[in-house]
Amino acid sequence: MDLKGKRVVVVGLGITGYYTALWANKEGAKVTLTDLKKEEDFEPGLLGELRANGIALELGGHREETISGSEFVFPSPGVPLSEGPVSWARSLGIPVVGELDIVSEYLKTPIIAITGTNGKSTVTTLIGELLTRAGFCPFVGGNLGTPPLKLLIDKIKHDFLVLEISSFQLDISYNFRPYIGILLNITPDHLERYVSFQDYVLSKISMFKNMTQSGFAILNKDDEVISSLDLNTKANVLWYGLENSNSLSAYLEGNQAIIKFSSCEHKISISEFKFIGLHNLSNLLPVLLTGVILGIDIDTIQNSIRDFRALPHRMELVRDLNGRRFIDDSKATNVDATVKAVSSLESPLILILGGRHKGSDYSPILNAGRGRIRHAVLIGEAKGLIGKTFDGKLPYSFAEDMEEGVRLAYKASLPGDIILLSPACSSFDMFRDYKHRGEEFKRVVMELS
């Protein structure tokens, strides 16, 4: 992909678009970066830096003539595919290239790719920590934070790329081929973007289509959708699950994880693993299996388990107050994540949930919470819709903001209860992102007396 002198359009000025534009510019392309947001919506310093590098900015909307005059289009992951710039480019036969294909072509570093509906950030981070403890120099990023495209600018060498991969990234990937691909789970999410759940499923499993016999596909046997799929991959397929089975390469047995690989069986204690919830034990198994595949010694893996710490806003214990435990699970931005959080806790719960609706049915929360949820506090745009689902089946209250929500939850609780923020919705109706939502929850909780 020789970009020298070529007319390139980068669509979307987020962190991925920013690094894509800088990289394409370094490759000698004539770069135009376009975004729906207006100039006043961006930091002046950011725009000044791009312009100083000779990158043209087209802000406040996308122009069809800009796309039609280009030779390559690089969309950011969140850009819609069925309309606007990507659709225009495809109709004209202009190559549409995603960041994963750029990484595959220009970086020859082995890639460990993690996808799924829930748990991606946790597994990505833990694998990165394990590799670091083992003496490797991994790059940890992707959908989690820093795009790997930054490496093309910094020219820093790493032993592995550990990448959290979203379905949006896979939608515009054709040549991406990880060395190890991990699929954690597939449940309904982002239904506002996909025509059907099946389209979302096909997006997720497309990560394995280019893998070869030298690679490894690690899959969750406990997930009903994944276990019924035909991946059509040449990779070595390794299954994991919570309970012992002859078909599994990793499973739990009491306080031990059993890892079977290359005719060897390893027993690893998980008694010092500090994460809350059975779903996090499930997430630990592909981490351990990856470590064994890469030849990391068992003592190093064992010590890493002891030192692993929960990520912020993912089943994070915030405070104990008057016999109540407050847990921040703000990263639960879909129904299945909330179901997993509720199912993993035994104590009676007061559940705070709601936000921007993403097209899913909320009734699975009722099923998971039967005998567990004492009361629900509903917030955000979706509170009325969730309330209709809960009517006559679960007591609930409406709150106007997080402060009122936390105080209503505390009022409804009893000593021994858990007060859990696990929203099942996106945060963009009331907050900048799930982190902002979680921080507001923590702030209010810490102010309680």
C-alpha positions as CSV (number, residue, x, y, z in Angstrom):
1,M,0.0,0.0,0.0
2,D,2.2,2.8,-1.3
3,L,0.7,6.1,-0.1
4,K,3.3,8.5,-1.4
5,G,1.6,11.3,-3.3
6,K,-1.8,9.6,-2.9
7,R,-5.0,11.5,-1.9
8,V,-6.1,10.0,1.4
9,V,-9.2,10.8,3.4
10,V,-9.3,9.9,7.1
11,V,-12.9,9.9,8.5
12,G,-13.4,10.7,12.1
13,L,-11.1,12.8,14.3
14,G,-11.0,10.6,17.4
15,I,-7.8,9.1,18.7
16,T,-7.7,6.5,15.9
17,G,-8.3,9.1,13.2
18,Y,-5.6,11.4,14.8
19,Y,-2.9,8.7,14.6
20,T,-4.1,7.5,11.2
21,A,-3.8,11.0,9.7
22,L,-0.3,11.5,11.2
23,W,0.9,8.1,9.9
24,A,-0.5,8.6,6.4
25,N,1.1,12.0,6.3
26,K,4.5,10.5,7.3
27,E,4.0,8.0,4.4
28,G,3.9,10.9,2.0
29,A,0.1,11.0,1.4
30,K,-2.0,14.1,0.8
31,V,-4.2,13.8,3.8
32,T,-7.7,15.3,4.4
33,L,-9.3,14.6,7.8
34,T,-13.0,15.0,8.0
35,D,-15.4,15.0,10.9
36,L,-19.1,15.8,11.6
37,K,-18.1,17.9,14.6
38,K,-17.4,21.6,14.1
39,E,-14.1,23.4,14.7
40,E,-15.2,24.8,18.1
41,D,-15.8,21.2,19.3
42,F,-12.1,20.4,19.3
43,E,-9.1,21.6,21.2
44,P,-7.4,24.4,19.2
45,G,-3.9,22.9,19.9
46,L,-5.0,19.6,18.4
47,L,-6.2,21.2,15.2
48,G,-3.1,23.4,15.0
49,E,-0.8,20.4,15.3
50,L,-2.6,18.6,12.4
51,R,-2.5,21.7,10.2
52,A,1.1,22.3,11.0
53,N,1.8,18.8,9.6
54,G,0.1,19.7,6.3
55,I,-3.1,17.8,7.0
56,A,-6.2,19.4,5.6
57,L,-9.2,19.6,7.9
58,E,-12.8,19.4,6.8
59,L,-15.0,19.9,9.9
60,G,-18.7,20.3,10.4
61,G,-19.7,17.6,7.9
62,H,-18.5,15.1,5.3
63,R,-18.5,16.2,1.6
64,E,-19.1,13.6,-1.0
65,E,-16.8,15.3,-3.5
66,T,-13.9,15.0,-1.0
67,I,-14.5,11.2,-0.9
68,S,-14.9,10.9,-4.6
69,G,-11.6,12.7,-5.2
70,S,-9.7,10.3,-2.9
71,E,-7.6,7.2,-3.6
72,F,-7.9,5.6,-0.1
73,V,-10.4,6.1,2.7
74,F,-9.4,5.3,6.3
75,P,-12.5,5.3,8.5
76,S,-12.4,5.4,12.3
77,P,-14.1,2.3,13.9
78,G,-17.2,4.2,15.0
79,V,-18.1,5.5,11.5
80,P,-21.3,4.0,10.1
81,L,-20.7,1.6,7.2
82,S,-24.0,1.7,5.4
83,E,-24.2,5.4,4.8
84,G,-22.0,8.5,4.4
85,P,-18.3,8.4,3.5
86,V,-17.8,4.6,3.7
87,S,-20.8,3.9,1.6
88,W,-19.8,6.6,-0.9
89,A,-16.3,5.2,-1.2
90,R,-17.4,1.6,-1.7
91,S,-19.9,2.6,-4.4
92,L,-17.1,4.3,-6.3
93,G,-14.7,1.4,-5.8
94,I,-12.3,3.4,-3.6
95,P,-10.4,1.2,-1.2
96,V,-11.7,1.4,2.4
97,V,-8.9,0.4,4.8
98,G,-9.3,-0.1,8.6
99,E,-6.6,0.2,11.2
100,L,-6.2,-3.5,11.8
101,D,-5.3,-4.1,8.1
102,I,-2.7,-1.3,8.4
103,V,-1.2,-2.8,11.5
104,S,-1.1,-6.3,9.8
105,E,0.7,-4.9,6.8
106,Y,3.2,-2.6,8.5
107,L,3.9,-4.3,11.9
108,K,5.3,-7.8,11.9
109,T,5.0,-8.2,15.7
110,P,3.0,-11.2,16.9
111,I,-0.6,-10.2,17.8
112,I,-2.7,-11.5,20.7
113,A,-6.2,-10.3,19.9
114,I,-9.1,-10.3,22.4
115,T,-12.7,-9.8,21.3
116,G,-16.2,-10.6,22.7
117,T,-19.1,-8.6,24.0
118,N,-17.9,-8.4,27.7
119,G,-14.6,-8.8,29.5
120,K,-12.3,-7.7,26.7
121,S,-10.5,-4.9,28.6
122,T,-10.0,-7.1,31.7
123,V,-8.5,-10.0,29.7
124,T,-6.4,-7.7,27.5
125,T,-4.9,-5.9,30.6
126,L,-4.2,-9.2,32.5
127,I,-2.4,-10.7,29.5
128,G,-0.3,-7.5,29.2
129,E,0.6,-7.7,32.9
130,L,1.5,-11.4,32.7
131,L,3.8,-10.8,29.7
132,T,5.5,-7.9,31.4
133,R,6.1,-10.0,34.6
134,A,7.6,-12.7,32.3
135,G,10.2,-10.2,31.0
136,F,8.5,-9.4,27.7
137,C,7.9,-5.9,26.3
138,P,4.2,-5.9,25.2
139,F,2.2,-3.1,23.7
140,V,-1.3,-3.2,25.2
141,G,-4.0,-1.2,23.5
142,G,-6.4,-1.2,20.6
143,N,-10.0,-0.5,21.5
144,L,-8.9,-0.4,25.1
145,G,-6.9,2.8,24.7
146,T,-3.9,3.7,22.5
147,P,-4.3,2.6,18.9
148,P,-1.4,0.4,17.6
149,L,-1.0,2.8,14.8
150,K,0.9,5.0,17.2
151,L,3.7,2.5,17.0
152,L,4.1,3.3,13.3
153,I,4.9,6.8,14.3
154,D,7.0,6.2,17.4
155,K,8.9,3.2,15.8
156,I,9.2,1.5,19.2
157,K,9.7,-2.3,19.0
158,H,7.6,-4.6,21.1
159,D,7.6,-8.4,21.6
160,F,3.8,-8.7,21.3
161,L,0.8,-6.6,20.5
162,V,-2.0,-7.3,23.0
163,L,-5.0,-5.8,21.4
164,E,-8.6,-5.4,22.5
165,I,-10.6,-5.7,19.3
166,S,-14.2,-4.4,18.8
167,S,-16.7,-5.6,16.2
168,F,-16.5,-2.1,14.7
169,Q,-12.8,-2.6,14.0
170,L,-13.4,-6.1,12.5
171,D,-16.1,-4.7,10.2
172,I,-13.5,-2.9,8.2
173,S,-10.8,-5.6,8.4
174,Y,-10.0,-8.0,5.6
175,N,-6.4,-9.1,6.1
176,F,-6.0,-9.0,9.9
177,R,-4.4,-12.2,11.3
178,P,-3.5,-12.6,15.0
179,Y,-1.2,-15.2,16.3
180,I,-3.5,-15.9,19.2
181,G,-7.2,-14.9,18.9
182,I,-9.5,-15.0,22.0
183,L,-13.3,-15.0,21.8
184,L,-14.8,-14.5,25.3
185,N,-18.6,-14.4,24.7
186,I,-21.2,-13.2,22.2
187,T,-24.4,-11.7,23.5
188,P,-26.7,-9.0,22.0
189,D,-25.1,-5.6,21.8
190,H,-24.8,-2.7,19.4
191,L,-28.1,-3.8,17.8
192,E,-28.6,-0.1,16.8
193,R,-25.7,-0.6,14.3
194,Y,-26.3,-4.1,13.0
195,V,-29.3,-5.4,10.9
196,S,-29.5,-8.5,13.1
197,F,-27.8,-10.3,15.9
198,Q,-26.4,-12.8,13.4
199,D,-24.6,-9.9,11.6
200,Y,-23.0,-9.0,14.9
201,V,-21.9,-12.6,15.5
202,L,-20.4,-12.8,12.0
203,S,-18.4,-9.6,12.7
204,K,-16.9,-11.2,15.9
205,I,-15.9,-14.5,14.3
206,S,-14.4,-12.8,11.3
207,M,-11.2,-12.3,13.4
208,F,-10.3,-16.0,12.8
209,K,-10.8,-16.2,9.1
210,N,-7.2,-15.4,8.1
211,M,-5.5,-17.4,10.9
212,T,-3.2,-20.2,9.9
213,Q,-2.1,-23.5,11.3
214,S,0.6,-21.8,13.3
215,G,-2.0,-19.7,15.3
216,F,-4.3,-20.5,18.2
217,A,-8.0,-19.7,18.6
218,I,-9.1,-19.7,22.2
219,L,-12.9,-20.0,22.7
220,N,-15.3,-20.1,25.6
221,K,-17.2,-23.4,25.5
222,D,-19.7,-22.1,28.2
223,D,-21.0,-19.5,25.7
224,E,-24.0,-21.1,23.9
225,V,-23.5,-19.0,20.8
226,I,-19.8,-19.6,20.4
227,S,-20.0,-23.3,21.1
228,S,-22.5,-23.7,18.3
229,L,-20.4,-21.8,15.7
230,D,-18.4,-23.1,12.7
231,L,-15.4,-20.8,12.7
232,N,-14.1,-22.0,9.4
233,T,-10.5,-21.3,10.6
234,K,-7.2,-23.1,10.1
235,A,-6.0,-22.2,13.5
236,N,-5.6,-24.6,16.4
237,V,-8.8,-24.3,18.3
238,L,-8.6,-24.5,22.1
239,W,-11.7,-24.5,24.3
240,Y,-12.0,-23.3,27.9
241,G,-14.9,-23.5,30.4
242,L,-15.6,-23.5,34.1
243,E,-16.3,-27.2,34.5
244,N,-14.1,-30.2,33.7
245,S,-14.7,-31.7,30.3
246,N,-12.5,-33.8,28.0
247,S,-12.9,-31.3,25.2
248,L,-11.4,-28.4,27.3
249,S,-7.9,-27.1,27.4
250,A,-8.6,-25.0,30.5
251,Y,-11.1,-25.4,33.3
252,L,-11.6,-25.0,37.0
253,E,-11.3,-27.7,39.6
254,G,-11.8,-26.5,43.2
255,N,-9.3,-23.7,43.8
256,Q,-7.2,-24.7,40.8
257,A,-7.1,-23.9,37.2
258,I,-6.2,-26.9,35.0
259,I,-4.4,-26.0,31.8
260,K,-3.8,-28.7,29.2
261,F,-1.5,-27.9,26.3
262,S,1.0,-29.9,24.2
263,S,0.5,-33.2,26.1
264,C,1.2,-31.4,29.4
265,E,-1.2,-30.7,32.3
266,H,-0.5,-27.8,34.6
267,K,-2.3,-27.0,37.9
268,I,-2.4,-23.4,38.9
269,S,-3.8,-22.1,42.2
270,I,-6.4,-19.4,41.9
271,S,-7.0,-19.0,45.6
272,E,-5.3,-15.6,45.6
273,F,-7.2,-14.2,42.6
274,K,-8.9,-11.1,44.0
275,F,-11.5,-10.3,41.3
276,I,-15.2,-10.4,42.2
277,G,-17.6,-12.7,40.3
278,L,-17.6,-16.1,38.6
279,H,-17.4,-14.4,35.1
280,N,-14.0,-13.0,36.1
281,L,-12.8,-16.6,36.9
282,S,-14.0,-17.5,33.4
283,N,-12.0,-14.5,32.0
284,L,-8.9,-15.7,33.9
285,L,-8.8,-19.0,32.0
286,P,-7.8,-17.7,28.6
287,V,-5.2,-15.5,30.3
288,L,-3.6,-18.6,31.8
289,L,-3.9,-20.6,28.6
290,T,-2.2,-17.8,26.7
291,G,0.7,-17.8,29.2
292,V,1.2,-21.6,28.8
293,I,1.1,-21.3,25.0
294,L,3.8,-18.7,25.1
295,G,6.0,-20.8,27.4
296,I,5.8,-18.6,30.5
297,D,6.8,-20.7,33.5
298,I,4.1,-21.7,36.0
299,D,5.7,-19.8,38.9
300,T,5.6,-16.6,37.0
301,I,1.9,-17.2,36.1
302,Q,1.2,-18.1,39.7
303,N,2.7,-14.9,41.1
304,S,0.9,-12.8,38.5
305,I,-2.5,-14.1,39.7
306,R,-1.7,-12.9,43.2
307,D,-0.9,-9.4,41.9
308,F,-3.7,-8.9,39.5
309,R,-6.0,-6.0,40.4
310,A,-9.5,-5.3,39.1
311,L,-9.7,-2.5,36.5
312,P,-11.6,0.6,37.5
313,H,-15.4,0.4,37.0
314,R,-15.4,-3.4,36.5
315,M,-16.9,-5.0,39.6
316,E,-14.7,-2.7,41.6
317,L,-15.4,-2.5,45.4
318,V,-15.7,1.1,46.3
319,R,-16.6,1.1,50.0
320,D,-18.1,-0.7,52.9
321,L,-20.6,1.4,54.9
322,N,-22.8,0.3,57.7
323,G,-22.8,-3.3,56.5
324,R,-23.4,-2.4,52.9
325,R,-20.9,-3.0,50.1
326,F,-20.9,-0.6,47.2
327,I,-19.6,-2.0,43.8
328,D,-18.9,0.0,40.7
329,D,-19.6,-2.0,37.5
330,S,-20.1,1.1,35.3
331,K,-18.4,-0.7,32.4
332,A,-21.5,-3.0,32.1
333,T,-22.9,-1.2,29.1
334,N,-25.1,-4.0,27.9
335,V,-27.7,-6.4,29.4
336,D,-25.5,-9.4,29.4
337,A,-22.8,-7.7,31.4
338,T,-25.3,-6.8,34.0
339,V,-26.7,-10.3,34.0
340,K,-23.2,-11.7,34.6
341,A,-22.6,-9.2,37.4
342,V,-25.9,-9.9,39.2
343,S,-25.4,-13.7,38.7
344,S,-22.0,-13.6,40.3
345,L,-23.1,-12.1,43.6
346,E,-24.8,-14.0,46.4
347,S,-25.9,-11.2,48.8
348,P,-29.2,-9.4,48.4
349,L,-28.7,-6.6,45.9
350,I,-29.9,-3.1,45.3
351,L,-29.3,-2.6,41.6
352,I,-28.7,0.8,40.0
353,L,-29.2,0.7,36.2
354,G,-30.2,2.6,33.2
355,G,-28.8,5.1,30.6
356,R,-29.1,5.2,26.9
357,H,-31.0,2.3,25.4
358,K,-29.1,0.0,23.0
359,G,-31.9,-2.1,21.6
360,S,-31.8,-5.0,24.0
361,D,-34.5,-6.7,26.1
362,Y,-34.1,-6.2,29.8
363,S,-36.0,-9.3,31.0
364,P,-32.8,-11.4,31.4
365,I,-31.9,-9.1,34.3
366,L,-35.1,-10.2,36.0
367,N,-34.3,-13.9,35.5
368,A,-30.8,-13.5,36.8
369,G,-31.9,-11.3,39.7
370,R,-34.6,-13.6,41.0
371,G,-33.9,-14.1,44.7
372,R,-31.0,-11.7,44.5
373,I,-32.3,-8.2,43.6
374,R,-34.3,-6.6,46.5
375,H,-34.9,-3.3,44.7
376,A,-33.8,-1.5,41.5
377,V,-33.1,2.2,41.1
378,L,-33.6,3.3,37.4
379,I,-31.8,6.3,35.9
380,G,-31.3,7.8,32.5
381,E,-33.2,7.8,29.2
382,A,-34.1,4.1,29.4
383,K,-35.6,4.2,32.9
384,G,-39.2,4.2,31.7
385,L,-38.6,1.3,29.3
386,I,-36.8,-0.7,32.0
387,G,-39.6,0.1,34.4
388,K,-42.2,-1.4,32.0
389,T,-40.2,-4.6,32.0
390,F,-39.9,-4.7,35.8
391,D,-43.6,-3.7,36.5
392,G,-45.2,-6.1,38.9
393,K,-42.1,-8.3,39.0
394,L,-39.5,-6.3,40.9
395,P,-39.8,-3.2,43.1
396,Y,-38.1,-0.2,41.6
397,S,-37.7,3.6,42.0
398,F,-36.9,6.3,39.5
399,A,-34.0,8.7,40.1
400,E,-33.2,11.9,38.2
401,D,-29.4,11.7,38.6
402,M,-26.6,9.6,40.1
403,E,-26.7,11.4,43.5
404,E,-30.4,10.7,43.9
405,G,-29.9,7.1,42.6
406,V,-27.3,6.3,45.2
407,R,-29.3,7.8,48.0
408,L,-32.5,5.9,47.0
409,A,-30.4,2.7,46.8
410,Y,-29.0,3.2,50.3
411,K,-32.4,4.0,51.7
412,A,-33.8,0.7,50.2
413,S,-30.9,-1.4,51.5
414,L,-30.4,-3.4,54.6
415,P,-27.2,-4.4,56.4
416,G,-25.6,-7.2,54.4
417,D,-26.8,-5.9,51.1
418,I,-24.7,-5.0,48.1
419,I,-25.4,-1.8,46.2
420,L,-24.4,-2.5,42.7
421,L,-24.1,0.0,39.8
422,S,-24.3,-2.1,36.7
423,P,-26.2,0.0,34.2
424,A,-26.9,-2.4,31.2
425,C,-26.9,0.8,29.0
426,S,-24.5,3.2,27.5
427,S,-23.6,6.3,29.4
428,F,-24.0,9.0,26.8
429,D,-27.3,10.4,27.9
430,M,-26.0,11.7,31.2
431,F,-22.2,11.3,31.2
432,R,-19.1,11.7,28.9
433,D,-18.5,7.9,29.1
434,Y,-18.7,4.9,31.4
435,K,-15.7,6.2,33.3
436,H,-17.3,9.5,34.1
437,R,-20.5,7.6,35.2
438,G,-18.4,5.4,37.5
439,E,-16.5,8.3,39.0
440,E,-19.8,10.1,39.8
441,F,-21.0,6.9,41.5
442,K,-17.8,6.7,43.6
443,R,-18.0,10.4,44.5
444,V,-21.6,10.2,45.8
445,V,-20.8,6.9,47.6
446,M,-17.8,8.4,49.4
447,E,-19.9,11.4,50.5
448,L,-22.4,9.2,52.2
449,S,-22.2,9.2,56.0
